Amino acid sequence: MALCLWGESGWGSLVRDGKYLDGYFADELVGACVRMIEGRDLQPAPTWVTCMASLRHPALVPNFAERLADALGLPFRPVISQTQERPEQKTMENSSFPAGNLDGSLTITTETLRQGPVLLVDDVVDSGWTMTVAAWLLRHHGSGVVWPLALAQAGHTQ
């Protein structure tokens, strides 16, 4: 699920500004995501929150995900790590390149991994491959159902 489209007026511009101008996602986005999640009646409901890791913006998404977890009354565990910087997914030309670009670039810290349904948070989804690989890793290590949530779904430009 995604809160908005990248750069559109309203939430989309708040996401863009938060990522590239402010270095911090606005509290309004936390509230909007809480309302979106509660409106979905996810079953089984998430019991914890994690997020995508980034070497380019290491604190941006974890900060937002932790505030979202707090607003939802759920524990936050940053269990996904990026092992090496790769080209951004948005620069890949077709769907097979982003998949190959991710191979071996993510890892899970099993010491803090929780069992049970998890909300997986990212800022912008381009191809969907990053979320797919992260969800597979979480499930493979025993997390339970993975509910992916992005602040924005990218179009063709960012």
SVG drawing of the C-alpha trace seen along z (x, -y; Angstrom):
<svg xmlns="http://www.w3.org/2000/svg" viewBox="-11 -22 40 41">
<polyline fill="none" stroke="black" stroke-width="0.4" points="0.0,0.0 1.1,-3.5 -0.1,-6.8 0.3,-8.8 1.9,-9.2 5.4,-10.7 5.3,-14.5 1.6,-14.9 0.1,-17.9 -0.6,-17.2 1.1,-14.2 3.3,-13.6 4.9,-17.0 5.4,-16.5 7.2,-13.2 9.4,-14.7 10.3,-17.7 10.9,-15.5 13.3,-13.3 15.2,-15.9 14.8,-19.2 14.1,-18.7 15.8,-15.3 12.7,-14.5 9.2,-13.3 6.5,-15.6 4.3,-14.4 1.3,-14.9 2.5,-11.9 2.6,-9.8 -1.0,-10.7 -2.1,-10.0 -0.4,-6.6 -2.1,-5.7 -5.5,-6.5 -4.7,-4.6 -3.6,-1.5 -6.6,-1.6 -8.9,-2.0 -7.6,1.2 -8.4,3.5 -5.3,5.6 -5.7,9.2 -3.7,10.5 -2.9,7.1 0.8,6.1 2.3,6.7 5.6,4.8 7.2,2.4 10.4,2.5 11.8,0.5 14.0,0.5 17.6,-0.4 19.5,-3.0 23.1,-3.9 22.3,-7.1 19.8,-8.4 20.5,-6.2 18.2,-8.0 15.3,-9.1 13.1,-6.1 14.0,-4.6 13.0,-7.9 9.7,-7.9 9.0,-4.2 9.8,-4.6 7.4,-7.5 4.7,-5.5 5.2,-2.5 4.8,-4.7 1.6,-6.2 0.3,-2.7 1.4,-1.5 3.7,1.2 7.3,2.0 9.9,0.9 12.8,3.1 15.2,2.0 16.2,5.5 17.0,4.9 20.5,3.7 21.9,2.7 25.2,4.4 26.5,2.3 25.4,-0.7 24.0,0.1 22.6,-2.2 19.2,-3.5 16.3,-1.3 14.8,-4.2 17.8,-4.2 17.2,-0.6 15.8,-0.3 13.4,2.7 12.1,5.1 15.0,7.6 17.7,5.1 16.3,3.9 16.0,7.6 19.6,8.3 20.7,5.0 19.4,6.2 21.1,9.6 23.0,9.9 22.5,6.2 20.1,6.8 20.5,8.7 18.4,9.4 19.5,9.0 17.9,12.1 18.8,11.2 16.1,8.5 13.7,10.0 10.2,10.5 7.8,13.3 4.3,12.2 2.9,10.0 5.1,7.0 4.6,3.6 7.5,3.0 8.0,-0.7 9.8,-2.5 9.7,-6.0 9.3,-5.5 8.5,-2.4 9.8,-2.3 9.8,1.2 8.6,3.0 11.6,5.3 13.3,3.9 10.1,4.5 9.7,7.9 13.2,9.0 12.9,7.6 9.6,9.3 11.0,12.6 14.0,12.2 11.7,11.3 9.4,14.3 12.4,16.6 13.7,15.7 10.3,16.3 8.6,12.9 5.1,13.9 2.9,12.0 4.6,8.9 2.5,5.8 4.5,3.4 3.8,-0.3 5.4,-3.1 4.9,-6.8 4.8,-7.2 4.5,-5.1 6.8,-6.5 5.7,-7.2 8.3,-7.6 10.1,-10.6 11.5,-11.5"/>
</svg>
